[in-house]
């Protein structure tokens, strides 16, 4: 959650156009530079988003492994009760 908030703050800080900042470039060169800067920012954001998704996948994988371990322990207990 903290990472998502940080990501939002970064977007707001790096893209003042979205917040009502300087929206119109004065020259075509400035417009091109603004577009290039926004493309760089979007690449960074995509990388962070992928990192968040990977974190969630590893978290779920860890949880699943824990549940599988619990199931195995319960199966052993059931087997020992049946053997008794």
C-alpha positions as CSV (number, residue, x, y, z in Angstrom):
1,X,0.0,0.0,0.0
2,X,2.8,2.4,0.9
3,X,4.4,1.6,-2.5
4,X,1.2,2.5,-4.3
5,X,1.0,5.8,-2.4
6,X,4.6,6.6,-3.3
7,X,3.8,5.8,-6.9
8,X,0.9,8.2,-6.9
9,X,3.0,11.0,-5.3
10,X,5.7,10.4,-8.0
11,X,3.1,10.7,-10.8
12,X,1.8,14.0,-9.3
13,X,5.3,15.4,-8.8
14,X,6.6,14.4,-12.3
15,X,3.5,15.3,-14.3
16,X,2.4,18.8,-13.3
17,X,0.3,19.0,-16.6
18,X,-2.1,16.5,-15.0
19,X,-2.5,18.9,-12.0
20,X,-3.2,22.0,-14.1
21,X,0.5,23.0,-14.6
22,X,2.0,24.2,-17.9
23,X,0.0,22.3,-20.4
24,X,1.0,24.1,-23.7
25,X,4.5,24.0,-24.9
26,X,5.7,27.2,-26.5
27,X,7.7,25.5,-29.3
28,X,7.6,22.2,-31.1
29,X,11.0,21.3,-29.5
30,X,9.5,22.0,-26.0
31,X,6.5,19.8,-26.8
32,X,8.8,17.0,-28.0
33,X,10.9,17.3,-24.9
34,X,7.8,17.1,-22.7
35,X,6.6,14.0,-24.5
36,X,10.0,12.4,-24.1
37,X,10.0,13.2,-20.4
38,X,6.6,11.7,-20.0
39,X,7.6,8.6,-21.9
40,X,10.6,8.1,-19.5
41,X,8.3,8.6,-16.5
42,X,5.8,6.1,-17.8
43,X,8.6,3.5,-18.3
44,X,9.6,4.0,-14.7
45,X,6.0,3.7,-13.6
46,X,5.5,0.5,-15.6
47,X,8.6,-1.0,-13.9
48,X,7.3,-0.1,-10.5
49,X,3.9,-1.6,-11.3
50,X,5.5,-4.8,-12.5
51,X,7.4,-4.9,-9.2
52,X,4.2,-4.5,-7.3
53,X,2.6,-7.3,-9.2
54,X,5.6,-9.6,-8.7
55,X,5.5,-8.8,-5.0
56,X,1.9,-9.9,-4.8
57,X,2.6,-13.1,-6.7
58,X,5.5,-14.0,-4.3
59,X,3.3,-13.1,-1.4
60,X,0.5,-15.5,-2.6
61,X,3.1,-18.2,-3.4
62,X,4.4,-17.9,0.1
63,X,0.9,-18.2,1.6
64,X,0.1,-21.2,-0.6
65,X,3.3,-22.9,0.5
66,X,2.3,-22.3,4.1
67,X,-1.2,-23.8,3.5
68,X,0.3,-26.8,1.8
69,X,2.5,-27.4,4.8
70,X,-0.4,-27.2,7.1
71,X,-2.4,-29.6,5.0
72,X,0.5,-32.1,5.0
73,X,0.7,-31.9,8.8
74,X,-3.0,-32.5,9.2
75,X,-2.8,-35.5,6.8
76,X,-0.1,-36.9,9.0
77,X,-2.2,-36.5,12.1
78,X,-5.2,-38.1,10.4
79,X,-3.0,-41.0,9.3
80,X,-1.7,-41.5,12.8
81,X,-5.2,-41.4,14.3
82,X,-6.4,-44.0,11.7
83,X,-3.4,-46.2,12.5
84,X,-4.1,-46.2,16.2
